[in-house]
Amino acid sequence: MNKIKIQLFALSAIAAATLVACGGDSSGTPSTTAPSEATPASLTLEKIGGFSTNQFDVSAAEIPAYDPASQRLFMVNALAGAVDVFDLSDPENPTLIDTLDTNDVLAGSVVNSVAVANGIVAVAIEAPVKTNLGRMALYRASDLTLLSSRTVGAQPDMITFTPDGNTVLTANEGEPSDDYQIDPEGSISVIDVRDPRAPIVRTASFSAFTGQEASLRAQGIRIYGPGASASQDFEPEYITVSADGKTAFVTLQENNAIAKVDIATATLINVFPLGEKDHGAIGNEFDASDEDGGTINIRNWAGVAGLYLPDAMASYTAADGKTYLVTANEGDARTWGEDNPAYFAGDASQGFVEEFRMKHLVNRNGWAGRLNDDLPAQLDDLANGGLLNPTVFAYCGAVADNPNGCRADDQLGRLNVTWTMGYRTDANGAPILFNSTGVEDPAGDRLMYDKLYSFGARSFSIFDEDGVLVFDSGSEIERFLASDDCKVGSTRNLNCKDYFNSGHDEGNALDSRSDAKGPEPEGVAVGKIGDKTFAFIGLERMGGILVYDITNPAAPVRVDYYNTRDDWTNDPSDPAVLPTAGDLGPEGLVFISAKDSPTGEPLLVVGNEVSGSTAVMRVNLSF
């Protein structure tokens, strides 16, 4: 069925539903039932418009938000530290009409996030010194008049409204200074904006968890910043709100956890751990190396676990009336001071880097050879080398005193892991030391790694509102990208497998991200169309948008993948290449329903941080 027929069929279905809903019964009595939206069998994405800043890899297009009344699109431009404002009345030709900066609210500030409800634009503003308190500002969408601003926590990184538009929430991430000497507390600001000229701020604090660090770690929640209390270590990343507006859910990305907030009282209900993904289990395979002869090698790796570490999260209500959380399991390592030579020379007061390549971590000769290169100072203080448990890792050749072939580049050697987890400890969490022959020895100087933890799960997950895992896509994303069915390019004419796990900022990069976080799911938006709910998931590195029907949270079904990158060979940082390369590095997504869309068709808008471009996509429905 061609596009015109599909659209006509959709309009007919909607008209029929409206007739049934509004036409009344045979007695002529008017019905009070609201018109219903037709439910599609499936959908596909099609790019119909866009705007490019022609600024490469400087985050010139990140987070979008849309106001139906003014038909304006608001896009965070981190390069400018501001919000670009577009006229989206013609989605095929979005027009830049203004830029909203926040220097009048806080001099030297930058904008991190934007949200819109009821004609009001809410902006999250980071202070010039990010560890200082930030601001939240409200503007009128139609003319950008500043209505008010209020102080919130340090580094408000994400902002959103409750469904009724009466409350704004900010995720105050509270990242440390680059040397990790200043580490502000993370928090969630809960702001009553019913009178947008006089907002009232309350703070949901993690202070009650300070002193409970040992218990939190025992539950699987990562509390590991140097010298940090729980309230300092928790770093709120992203917020989603239940449909009834009563509960907020907040990703604590580095902590591998989600916080649950009671909005009415602005208090923390709970923090629950997300656990780990066993890459030795069937269904959880992945490609671990970027140097394995240019081959795609998706397989199980016993003894390797993925930390979910989700970035974006969305929520929806399923047919059972319950709230479910959809997470994009990007993964994120703490890497502070990584540009300071003094840190890698052994000065632990100059930062904190948890990421280390596996083959350096378990070198039988110890890791002193990495000093002044990439050896984390805190790891250097902990011991002089690492070994692999020969029982767990026998399959790749490990013995007591030598990891052997496990360190090979075509095995696990290239994989980036966290050194902070997986080594054997006593009941108090202190490392149990081994000598260089692999024998437990209190006088030894080696750590014994029973498990290796990689960053991200290369998947999306669905959790219930208590943090119970309902679904994880396992190895499905990487397997699909490696399949003959997967196509990329604006006209879907290129084979995905020829560019498997490519980086978003480089050309000719087959397999280059396999040692890190793979395709790196980062952004997610959900949209309900008729009786179905769809998740739109942005793959940061490989690029493109995956679409799943998540109506049944226990059994999502992939319905589309659309990646508009056309040039996969040439270096996109070349100014001559960028304009025709396509969209690179999707960051934020917003779904615009048919009822709110300027065309009466559902749309998806994507901010692409690497290409600095805004993409407007039509959601083509099939019935």
Helices and strands as residue ranges (DSSP letters): H 3-22, E 42-52, E 64-67, E 72-77, E 82-87, E 95-100, E 110-117, E 120-126, E 133-140, E 146-154, E 156-161, E 167-172, E 187-192, E 200-205, G 207-209, H 213-219, H 230-233, E 236-241, E 247-252, E 257-262, E 267-273, E 276-278, E 304-307, E 313-317, E 323-328, E 335-336, H 341-344, G 348-350, E 352-353, E 355-357, H 358-361, G 368-370, H 377-382, E 385-388, G 394-396, G 404-407, E 416-418, E 433-434, E 446-449, E 452-455, E 460-464, E 469-472, H 476-481, E 487-488, E 494-495, G 496-499, E 521-529, E 532-539, E 545-549, E 557-562, H 578-581, E 586-592, E 603-608, E 613-622
